[in-house]
């Protein structure tokens, strides 16, 4: 783990302004690691939800994906509507598990192409996880709003084409768990009733046109889908391995690393910078994905400008690191690379020593395997 004084010294190469130093030190804190953390590989078994979702997938082959999801997930039983989450019916259904059968507001989630949904279990580095592909852009926004915004019509950025959704209360699973244990016992084990699911759309990754990276449209759509899947699986891995999944640029460079490496021989920093809006650095493209990860409270404009320099330098060191290692040998090697990126904060990764630090961290982990 890089100590705070080293990180501070590295950051001073990007700015000397004290207020910005403090702001960026807070933003770039490595939330994955605790004191005395040692990088290690873990065999992550499938979560309890997998058995239930296997059944959903099996049943969907006979009854259809949308009807099964609507039956099993209470959020699919309500439309997207302003202030619907404040109604007593919605609260009773989602928070208390009450039947929606006679509820006036439970008219169902409205999708344009429900027949085109795809649902399967993907075997990731963190174990199997349900994946729902929503081809229609409007339907994707509808599903995201249902599962993450309590069916409220909140804005969805154009650059957003996927989500790793956590903490969905699955009353179907909860009722099953209560058949075997008392209420208090079940509630203490969220894995028994809360689901995690990846939702993907089939649009250009980060809203970047195929022509911007010299690919044919259909090829780019196929690659975009794969990048999204691996990106979200990286978030799933950090959540299960470290117990963390945060909304900042450290997480994003890690996740995009896994995504880009799934469709190219090695990590490509130019692709990454295109995806986040820095393809014409030092200019930032408005609407670029990087604006989605300013933190809470959001970085000041001055700090955001410095962060752009840090992210660009970090991505270039990651590319050097990945090229030096060559193509991954197997999933163990992929996991070691992912953990290496988690082990280092983004400032250290961006420093003049970043490449050497990445290699050292990876080699130390390699020795332990």
C-alpha positions as CSV (number, residue, x, y, z in Angstrom):
1,X,0.0,0.0,0.0
2,X,1.3,3.5,-0.9
3,X,1.6,5.6,2.3
4,X,-0.1,9.0,2.5
5,X,3.2,11.0,2.4
6,X,4.3,9.4,-0.8
7,X,0.9,10.0,-2.3
8,X,1.0,13.6,-1.2
9,X,4.4,14.0,-2.9
10,X,3.2,12.4,-6.1
11,X,0.2,14.8,-6.1
12,X,2.4,17.8,-5.7
13,X,3.7,17.1,-9.2
14,X,0.2,17.9,-10.5
15,X,-0.6,20.9,-8.3
16,X,0.9,22.9,-5.4
17,X,-2.3,24.6,-4.4
18,X,-3.1,23.5,-0.8
19,X,-6.9,23.6,-1.2
20,X,-6.7,21.5,-4.3
21,X,-4.3,19.1,-2.7
22,X,-6.7,18.5,0.2
23,X,-9.7,18.1,-2.2
24,X,-7.9,15.6,-4.4
25,X,-6.5,13.6,-1.6
26,X,-10.0,13.0,-0.3
27,X,-11.4,12.2,-3.7
28,X,-8.6,9.8,-4.6
29,X,-8.6,7.9,-1.3
30,X,-8.2,4.2,-2.0
31,X,-11.4,2.8,-0.4
32,X,-10.6,-0.8,-1.4
33,X,-7.7,-1.2,1.0
34,X,-7.5,-1.2,4.8
35,X,-4.3,-0.8,6.8
36,X,-1.9,-3.8,6.6
37,X,-3.8,-5.1,3.5
38,X,-1.9,-7.7,1.5
39,X,-3.0,-8.4,-2.0
40,X,-4.3,-12.0,-2.3
41,X,-6.4,-14.2,-4.6
42,X,-9.7,-15.5,-3.3
43,X,-12.0,-18.2,-4.7
44,X,-15.4,-16.5,-4.7
45,X,-18.3,-18.9,-4.6
46,X,-21.6,-18.1,-6.2
47,X,-24.0,-16.0,-4.1
48,X,-27.3,-17.5,-2.8
49,X,-29.3,-15.5,-5.4
50,X,-27.9,-17.7,-8.2
51,X,-30.1,-20.7,-7.5
52,X,-33.2,-18.5,-7.6
53,X,-32.2,-16.8,-10.9
54,X,-31.4,-20.2,-12.5
55,X,-35.1,-21.0,-11.9
56,X,-36.2,-17.6,-13.3
57,X,-34.2,-18.3,-16.4
58,X,-35.6,-21.8,-16.8
59,X,-39.2,-20.5,-16.3
60,X,-38.6,-17.7,-18.8
61,X,-38.0,-20.2,-21.6
62,X,-41.6,-21.3,-21.2
63,X,-43.4,-18.1,-20.1
64,X,-41.1,-15.3,-21.4
65,X,-38.5,-13.1,-19.7
66,X,-40.7,-10.0,-19.1
67,X,-43.7,-12.0,-17.5
68,X,-41.3,-13.8,-15.2
69,X,-39.5,-10.6,-14.1
70,X,-42.8,-8.8,-13.6
71,X,-44.0,-11.7,-11.5
72,X,-40.9,-12.0,-9.3
73,X,-39.6,-8.4,-9.0
74,X,-42.1,-6.0,-7.5
75,X,-40.5,-3.0,-9.2
76,X,-41.6,-4.4,-12.5
77,X,-45.2,-4.3,-11.3
78,X,-45.3,-0.4,-11.3
79,X,-44.9,2.1,-14.1
80,X,-42.4,4.9,-14.2
81,X,-44.2,7.9,-12.8
82,X,-43.4,11.1,-11.0
83,X,-43.8,10.6,-7.2
84,X,-45.0,7.0,-7.5
85,X,-42.4,6.0,-4.8
86,X,-44.2,8.3,-2.3
87,X,-47.5,6.5,-2.6
88,X,-48.6,4.1,0.2
89,X,-49.2,1.3,-2.3
90,X,-45.6,1.5,-3.6
91,X,-44.2,1.6,-0.1
92,X,-46.3,-1.3,1.0
93,X,-45.3,-3.4,-2.0
94,X,-41.5,-2.6,-2.0
95,X,-40.9,-2.2,1.7
96,X,-43.5,-4.5,3.3
97,X,-43.9,-7.1,0.5
98,X,-47.7,-6.6,0.3
99,X,-49.5,-8.1,-2.7
100,X,-50.0,-5.7,-5.6
101,X,-52.9,-7.6,-7.0
102,X,-55.5,-5.0,-6.0
103,X,-53.3,-2.0,-6.0
104,X,-54.5,0.9,-8.2
105,X,-51.0,2.1,-9.1
106,X,-49.6,-1.4,-9.9
107,X,-50.3,-1.2,-13.6
108,X,-47.0,-2.7,-14.6
109,X,-43.7,-1.5,-16.1
110,X,-44.3,-0.3,-19.7
111,X,-41.7,-1.6,-22.2
112,X,-41.6,-1.0,-25.9
113,X,-40.0,-4.3,-26.8
114,X,-40.4,-6.7,-23.9
115,X,-40.0,-9.6,-26.2
116,X,-36.4,-8.6,-27.0
117,X,-35.1,-8.9,-23.4
118,X,-32.3,-11.4,-22.8
119,X,-31.5,-13.0,-19.5
120,X,-28.7,-15.3,-18.5
121,X,-26.2,-16.1,-15.8
122,X,-22.6,-15.0,-16.5
123,X,-19.7,-16.8,-14.9
124,X,-17.5,-13.9,-13.8
125,X,-14.3,-13.7,-11.8
126,X,-16.5,-13.1,-8.8
127,X,-18.9,-16.0,-9.4
128,X,-22.1,-16.2,-11.5
129,X,-24.3,-13.1,-11.7
130,X,-27.6,-12.6,-13.6
131,X,-27.3,-10.4,-16.7
132,X,-30.3,-8.7,-18.3
133,X,-29.7,-7.2,-21.8
134,X,-32.2,-4.5,-22.9
135,X,-31.7,-3.7,-26.6
136,X,-34.2,-0.9,-26.8
137,X,-32.7,2.4,-25.4
138,X,-36.0,3.6,-24.0
139,X,-36.6,0.3,-22.3
140,X,-33.1,0.4,-20.8
141,X,-33.9,3.7,-19.2
142,X,-37.2,2.3,-17.9
143,X,-35.6,-0.7,-16.4
144,X,-32.8,1.4,-14.8
145,X,-35.3,3.8,-13.3
146,X,-37.4,0.9,-11.9
147,X,-34.4,-0.9,-10.3
148,X,-32.4,2.1,-9.1
149,X,-34.7,5.1,-8.8
150,X,-37.8,3.6,-7.2
151,X,-39.7,3.9,-10.5
152,X,-39.2,7.7,-10.6
153,X,-38.4,9.3,-14.0
154,X,-35.0,10.6,-13.1
155,X,-32.6,11.6,-15.9
156,X,-30.3,8.9,-17.3
157,X,-27.0,10.2,-18.9
158,X,-26.6,9.5,-22.6
159,X,-23.1,8.0,-21.8
160,X,-24.7,5.5,-19.4
161,X,-25.3,2.1,-21.1
162,X,-25.0,-0.4,-18.2
163,X,-25.4,-0.7,-14.5
164,X,-24.3,-3.1,-11.7
165,X,-27.4,-2.9,-9.5
166,X,-27.2,-4.0,-5.9
167,X,-29.6,-4.3,-3.0
168,X,-32.8,-5.1,-4.9
169,X,-35.2,-6.5,-2.3
170,X,-36.5,-9.7,-3.8
171,X,-39.6,-10.5,-1.8
172,X,-39.9,-13.9,-3.6
173,X,-36.5,-14.9,-2.1
174,X,-37.3,-13.3,1.3
175,X,-40.6,-15.3,1.7
176,X,-38.7,-18.5,0.9
177,X,-36.0,-17.7,3.4
178,X,-38.6,-17.0,6.1
179,X,-39.9,-20.6,5.7
180,X,-36.6,-21.8,7.3
181,X,-35.6,-19.0,9.7
182,X,-37.0,-16.3,11.9
183,X,-37.5,-12.7,10.6
184,X,-34.7,-11.3,12.7
185,X,-32.2,-14.0,11.5
186,X,-33.1,-13.5,7.8
187,X,-32.8,-9.7,7.9
188,X,-29.3,-9.9,9.2
189,X,-28.2,-11.8,6.2
190,X,-29.0,-9.6,3.2
191,X,-27.6,-12.2,0.7
192,X,-30.7,-14.2,1.5
193,X,-33.1,-11.6,0.0
194,X,-31.2,-8.8,-1.8
195,X,-30.2,-9.4,-5.4
196,X,-27.4,-8.1,-7.6
197,X,-27.9,-7.9,-11.3
198,X,-26.1,-6.5,-14.3
199,X,-28.3,-4.6,-16.8
200,X,-26.8,-3.9,-20.2
201,X,-27.9,-2.0,-23.3
202,X,-26.8,-2.5,-26.9
203,X,-25.7,1.0,-27.8
204,X,-22.2,2.4,-28.6
205,X,-20.0,2.2,-25.4
206,X,-19.9,5.6,-23.6
207,X,-22.0,7.0,-26.5
208,X,-18.9,7.0,-28.7
209,X,-19.5,6.5,-32.4
210,X,-17.9,3.6,-34.2
211,X,-16.2,6.1,-36.6
212,X,-14.4,7.7,-33.7
213,X,-12.3,4.5,-33.2
214,X,-12.3,3.3,-36.8
215,X,-14.7,0.4,-36.5
216,X,-17.8,-0.7,-38.4
217,X,-21.1,0.0,-36.7
218,X,-22.1,-3.6,-36.0
219,X,-18.6,-4.6,-34.9
220,X,-18.6,-1.7,-32.5
221,X,-22.0,-2.6,-31.1
222,X,-20.8,-6.2,-30.4
223,X,-17.6,-4.9,-28.8
224,X,-19.5,-2.4,-26.8
225,X,-21.7,-5.1,-25.3
226,X,-18.7,-7.1,-24.3
227,X,-16.8,-4.1,-22.8
228,X,-19.9,-3.3,-20.8
229,X,-20.3,-6.8,-19.4
230,X,-16.6,-7.0,-18.3
231,X,-16.7,-3.5,-17.0
232,X,-19.7,-4.3,-14.7
233,X,-18.2,-7.6,-13.7
234,X,-15.1,-5.7,-12.5
235,X,-17.4,-3.7,-10.2
236,X,-19.0,-6.9,-9.0
237,X,-15.5,-8.3,-8.3
238,X,-14.4,-5.3,-6.2
239,X,-17.7,-5.4,-4.3
240,X,-17.3,-9.0,-3.4
241,X,-13.5,-9.1,-3.0
242,X,-13.1,-5.8,-1.1
243,X,-16.6,-5.0,-0.1
244,X,-16.5,-1.8,-2.1
245,X,-17.8,-0.3,-5.3
246,X,-17.4,3.5,-5.5
247,X,-18.4,6.1,-8.0
248,X,-15.1,7.6,-8.9
249,X,-12.4,7.5,-11.6
250,X,-10.2,4.9,-9.8
251,X,-13.1,2.4,-10.1
252,X,-13.7,3.5,-13.7
253,X,-10.2,3.0,-14.9
254,X,-10.2,-0.5,-13.3
255,X,-13.5,-1.4,-14.9
256,X,-12.6,0.0,-18.3
257,X,-9.3,-1.8,-18.1
258,X,-11.1,-5.1,-17.8
259,X,-13.6,-4.1,-20.5
260,X,-11.1,-2.9,-23.1
261,X,-8.8,-5.9,-22.5
262,X,-11.7,-8.2,-23.4
263,X,-11.9,-7.0,-27.0
264,X,-8.3,-5.8,-27.6
265,X,-4.9,-7.6,-27.1
266,X,-4.0,-5.0,-24.4
267,X,-5.3,-1.9,-22.6
268,X,-5.6,1.0,-25.0
269,X,-5.3,4.4,-23.2
270,X,-6.6,6.3,-26.3
271,X,-9.8,4.3,-26.2
272,X,-10.2,4.9,-22.5
273,X,-9.6,8.7,-22.9
274,X,-12.2,8.7,-25.8
275,X,-14.7,6.9,-23.5
276,X,-14.4,9.5,-20.7
277,X,-14.3,12.6,-22.8
278,X,-10.5,13.3,-22.9
279,X,-9.7,12.3,-26.5
280,X,-8.6,15.9,-27.2
281,X,-6.7,16.5,-24.0
282,X,-6.3,19.1,-22.5
283,X,-9.8,19.9,-23.8
284,X,-12.6,18.0,-22.1
285,X,-15.6,17.1,-24.3
286,X,-18.9,18.2,-22.6
287,X,-21.1,15.1,-22.0
288,X,-18.0,13.0,-21.6
289,X,-18.4,10.1,-19.1
290,X,-15.9,11.5,-16.6
291,X,-18.4,14.2,-15.5
292,X,-20.5,11.3,-14.1
293,X,-17.8,10.6,-11.4
294,X,-17.2,13.9,-9.6
295,X,-17.8,12.5,-6.2
296,X,-19.9,13.8,-3.3
297,X,-19.6,16.7,-2.8
298,X,-18.6,17.1,-6.4
299,X,-15.0,18.3,-7.2
300,X,-14.5,21.9,-7.9
301,X,-13.8,22.9,-11.5
302,X,-10.1,23.5,-10.7
303,X,-9.8,20.1,-9.0
304,X,-11.6,18.5,-11.9
305,X,-9.1,20.0,-14.3
306,X,-6.2,18.5,-12.3
307,X,-8.0,15.2,-12.1
308,X,-8.0,15.1,-15.9
309,X,-4.2,15.3,-16.0
310,X,-4.0,12.6,-13.3
311,X,-6.4,10.2,-15.1
312,X,-4.6,10.7,-18.5
313,X,-1.2,9.9,-16.9
314,X,-2.6,6.9,-15.0
315,X,-4.2,5.4,-18.1
316,X,-0.9,5.7,-20.0
317,X,1.0,4.0,-17.2
318,X,-1.6,1.2,-17.1
319,X,-1.2,0.7,-20.9
320,X,2.6,0.4,-20.4
321,X,2.1,-2.0,-17.6
322,X,-0.4,-4.2,-19.5
323,X,1.8,-4.3,-22.7
324,X,4.8,-5.3,-20.6
325,X,2.9,-8.2,-19.1
326,X,1.6,-9.4,-22.5
327,X,-1.7,-11.3,-23.0
328,X,-3.2,-12.8,-19.8
329,X,-2.4,-16.5,-19.4
330,X,-5.7,-17.4,-17.6
331,X,-8.4,-16.1,-15.2
332,X,-5.9,-16.2,-12.3
333,X,-3.7,-13.8,-14.2
334,X,-6.6,-11.5,-15.0
335,X,-7.6,-11.5,-11.4
336,X,-4.0,-10.6,-10.4
337,X,-4.0,-7.6,-12.8
338,X,-7.4,-6.5,-11.5
339,X,-6.2,-6.7,-7.8
340,X,-3.0,-4.9,-8.8
341,X,-5.0,-1.9,-10.1
342,X,-7.2,-2.0,-6.9
343,X,-4.1,-2.1,-4.7
344,X,-2.8,1.3,-6.0
345,X,-4.5,4.7,-5.7
346,X,-4.9,6.6,-9.0
347,X,-2.4,9.3,-8.0
348,X,0.4,6.8,-7.4
349,X,-0.7,5.1,-10.7
350,X,-0.3,8.4,-12.5
351,X,3.1,9.3,-11.0
352,X,6.5,9.1,-12.7
353,X,6.9,5.9,-10.8
354,X,3.5,4.5,-11.7
355,X,4.7,1.9,-14.2
356,X,7.3,0.5,-11.8
357,X,4.8,0.5,-8.8
358,X,2.3,-1.4,-10.9
359,X,4.9,-4.0,-11.9
360,X,6.2,-4.3,-8.3
361,X,2.7,-4.8,-7.0
362,X,1.8,-7.4,-9.6
363,X,5.1,-9.3,-9.1
364,X,4.6,-9.4,-5.3
365,X,1.1,-10.8,-5.8
366,X,2.5,-13.3,-8.4
367,X,5.0,-14.6,-5.8
368,X,2.2,-15.3,-3.3
369,X,0.2,-17.5,-5.8
